[in-house]
Amino acid sequence: MTESSNNPASYAILSPRSFDRFSQFITRELGIKMPPEKLPMLQSRLQRRLRQIKLDSLEDYQNYLFDLPETAAEWTEFINLVTTNKTDFFREPSHFDFLVRNALPAMALSSRSPWHFKLWCAGCSSGEEPYTLAMVLNDYKSSNPQFDFSILATDISTRVLDHARNAIYDEARIEPVPMEMRRRYLMRGKDRQQPRVRIVPELREKLRFGRLNFMSADYGIGETFDVIFFRNVMIYFDKSTQFRVLQRFCQHLKRGGYLFVGHAESLVGFDLPIKMVASSTFVKL
Ligand SMILES: C[S@@+](CC[C@H](N)C(=O)[O-])C[C@H]1O[C@@H](n2cnc3c(N)ncnc32)[C@H](O)[C@@H]1O
């Protein structure tokens, strides 16, 4: 007998009606589009959760979930499982080059000395992106003694935030990190069976992690930033949600500050106080 035939949850079917109910919730609360072609993906992720909590049917799970207050822990689990968290160290690397070679020198001209540079990594997933930023910013700091920095890194998923706070990665994940940065910024674990690395404390202390939903009425962030990285998140949102969230980011960006979005994301047609200066890179007017 196969594992799936032993376990009803592995073939629990998500009916179109139940899918609609989930999908409306996901779009309303998280901004994430859930067109019908996502049904198989949602079904297989929910089946995994059903196995963990030992329920037999997705209808049972839905009734259980929708009866809970939205503060219940199962809602957090549900959000963890519906978000897509794909990320990498040095993903879309031209942005990091642009930051160091163009954006920082341009901003340095109008900054006070000493300069405390603030960056928001919005939708940071499991931390590879903000730690990449910490590596390149720390290198910049080494040759610019008047410069220091801090990074706010936020996501909606508690699962990826826990991973990011731990800052421990399988060695296979660090392949894009340049060798001499690995030497300075990564510590090797002792387990040879499962080789892992941890980000050094010197970088970890530059980051603050927080849970934030871009759909919230109040972000609870009182500060403005020199740079915002908001990459590969709005691709999951519809146009009107993208626009609303981008307007909020513009309010949190200093004049002359930079906004980076993913290479597959377009801001064409949005009336925002920013201008494009390089591929998926914008400066606040
Ligand atoms: C594909 S990852 C991108 C990670 C990283 N920025 C990168 O480019 O590698 C998208 C992240 O956005 C987060 N996300 C999705 N909807 C969100 C929302 N409404 N509020 C906050 N974060 C959200 C997901 O949890 C996920 O970790």
The ligand as an ORCA input file, in Angstrom:
! r2SCAN-3c Opt
* xyz 0 1
  C       8.764     35.405     -3.403
  S       9.140     36.054     -1.829
  C      10.323     37.307     -2.259
  C      11.483     37.351     -1.298
  C      12.556     38.380     -1.611
  N      12.047     39.715     -1.601
  C      13.229     38.077     -2.929
  O      13.027     38.819     -3.901
  O      13.980     37.104     -3.003
  C       7.666     36.999     -1.456
  C       7.481     37.268      0.031
  O       6.409     38.204      0.206
  C       5.684     37.848      1.356
  N       4.316     38.403      1.269
  C       3.313     38.010      0.448
  N       2.201     38.706      0.696
  C       2.499     39.573      1.697
  C       1.757     40.560      2.398
  N       0.469     40.811      2.117
  N       2.388     41.261      3.364
  C       3.683     41.030      3.643
  N       4.443     40.100      3.041
  C       3.855     39.376      2.072
  C       5.712     36.326      1.357
  O       5.497     35.785      2.645
  C       7.098     36.017      0.791
  O       8.037     35.713      1.785
*
